[in-house]
Amino acid sequence: QVQLVESGGGLVQAGDSLRLSCAASGRTVSTYQLGWFRQAPGKEREFVAAINWNARSTYYADSVKGRFTISRDNAKNTVYLQMNSLKPEDTAVYYCAAGPDTWQRTIYEYDYWGQGMQVTVSS
């Protein structure tokens, strides 16, 4: 069983920055692809960003490209999402995710999920 524990959410103003963290348990987490998703009220969960097992590849939704940066520290089994220039439309519950990084799997497919945390951006 892999457990993902998120931290760093909160209430900020438009234009501010937040850094989300997600610490993962498990011996094999360093071989996993890691991702971030979000779900706003009345909307379905959407992909935000992903990073492969060795951090050589990153992927971003068009809505956050240039503003958000995903990174990972395999020594700490932790994935981060640095969010800059936040907008009210970024308001959502954010989830981190983890799963095996193989050629058969896309950046949208994960086995383990965090509990979700609220990010609210006011204008």
C-alpha positions as CSV (number, residue, x, y, z in Angstrom):
1,Q,0.0,0.0,0.0
2,V,1.3,3.4,-1.0
3,Q,0.1,6.4,0.9
4,L,0.3,10.0,-0.4
5,V,0.2,12.9,2.1
6,E,-0.3,16.4,0.7
7,S,0.4,19.8,2.2
8,G,0.8,23.4,1.3
9,G,-2.7,24.4,0.2
10,G,-4.6,27.4,1.4
11,L,-6.1,30.8,0.6
12,V,-4.2,33.3,-1.4
13,Q,-4.8,36.4,-3.6
14,A,-4.6,36.5,-7.3
15,G,-1.0,36.8,-8.4
16,D,0.4,35.1,-5.4
17,S,2.3,31.8,-5.3
18,L,1.9,28.5,-3.5
19,R,4.0,25.4,-3.3
20,L,2.2,22.1,-2.9
21,S,4.0,19.1,-1.5
22,C,3.1,15.4,-1.6
23,A,5.1,12.9,0.4
24,A,4.8,9.3,-0.7
25,S,5.5,6.1,1.2
26,G,6.9,2.9,-0.4
27,R,10.3,1.6,-1.5
28,T,9.6,1.8,-5.2
29,V,8.2,5.3,-5.3
30,S,11.4,6.5,-6.9
31,T,10.5,4.5,-10.0
32,Y,6.9,6.0,-10.2
33,Q,5.6,8.7,-12.4
34,L,4.0,11.4,-10.3
35,G,1.2,13.8,-11.2
36,W,-1.1,16.5,-10.0
37,F,-4.8,16.8,-10.8
38,R,-7.5,19.2,-9.6
39,Q,-11.2,19.4,-9.4
40,A,-13.2,22.6,-9.2
41,P,-16.8,22.8,-8.0
42,G,-19.2,21.6,-10.7
43,K,-16.4,20.4,-12.9
44,E,-14.7,17.0,-13.5
45,R,-11.2,16.2,-12.3
46,E,-8.6,17.5,-14.7
47,F,-5.0,16.9,-15.4
48,V,-2.5,19.6,-14.2
49,A,1.1,18.3,-14.5
50,A,3.2,15.1,-14.5
51,I,6.8,14.1,-14.1
52,N,8.5,10.9,-15.0
53,W,10.5,8.7,-12.7
54,N,13.9,10.3,-13.4
55,A,12.6,13.8,-13.9
56,R,13.7,14.0,-17.5
57,S,10.2,14.6,-18.8
58,T,7.5,17.0,-17.5
59,Y,4.0,17.6,-18.9
60,Y,1.6,20.5,-18.2
61,A,-2.0,21.3,-19.0
62,D,-2.2,24.3,-21.3
63,S,-4.1,26.3,-18.6
64,V,-1.1,26.2,-16.3
65,K,1.9,26.1,-18.7
66,G,4.4,28.8,-17.9
67,R,3.0,29.4,-14.4
68,F,3.3,26.0,-12.7
69,T,6.3,23.9,-12.3
70,I,6.4,20.2,-11.2
71,S,9.5,18.7,-9.6
72,R,10.5,15.8,-7.5
73,D,13.0,14.8,-4.8
74,N,13.4,11.1,-4.9
75,A,15.6,11.1,-1.8
76,K,12.5,12.4,0.1
77,N,9.9,10.5,-2.0
78,T,8.2,13.9,-2.5
79,V,6.7,15.6,-5.5
80,Y,6.1,19.4,-5.6
81,L,3.9,21.8,-7.5
82,Q,5.2,25.3,-7.6
83,M,2.3,27.6,-8.6
84,N,3.0,31.1,-9.6
85,S,0.8,33.9,-10.9
86,L,-2.3,32.2,-9.4
87,K,-5.7,33.1,-10.9
88,P,-9.2,32.7,-9.4
89,E,-9.8,29.9,-12.0
90,D,-7.1,27.9,-10.3
91,T,-9.3,27.5,-7.3
92,A,-9.9,23.7,-6.8
93,V,-9.2,20.7,-4.7
94,Y,-5.7,19.5,-5.7
95,Y,-4.7,15.8,-5.8
96,C,-1.3,14.2,-6.2
97,A,-1.0,10.8,-7.8
98,A,1.6,8.1,-8.3
99,G,2.0,4.9,-10.4
100,P,4.4,2.8,-12.2
101,D,6.3,4.5,-15.0
102,T,6.2,2.2,-18.0
103,W,5.8,2.7,-21.7
104,Q,2.3,1.2,-21.6
105,R,1.0,3.9,-19.2
106,T,0.1,7.4,-20.1
107,I,0.6,10.5,-17.9
108,Y,-3.1,10.3,-17.0
109,E,-3.0,6.8,-15.5
110,Y,-2.1,6.3,-11.8
111,D,-2.7,3.7,-9.1
112,Y,-2.5,5.8,-5.9
113,W,-4.0,9.1,-4.9
114,G,-3.7,11.7,-2.2
115,Q,-6.5,12.9,-0.1
116,G,-6.9,16.2,-1.8
117,M,-6.4,19.7,-0.5
118,Q,-8.1,23.0,-1.1
119,V,-6.5,25.8,-3.0
120,T,-8.5,29.0,-3.1
121,V,-7.4,32.1,-5.0
122,S,-9.3,35.3,-4.3
123,S,-9.4,38.3,-6.6
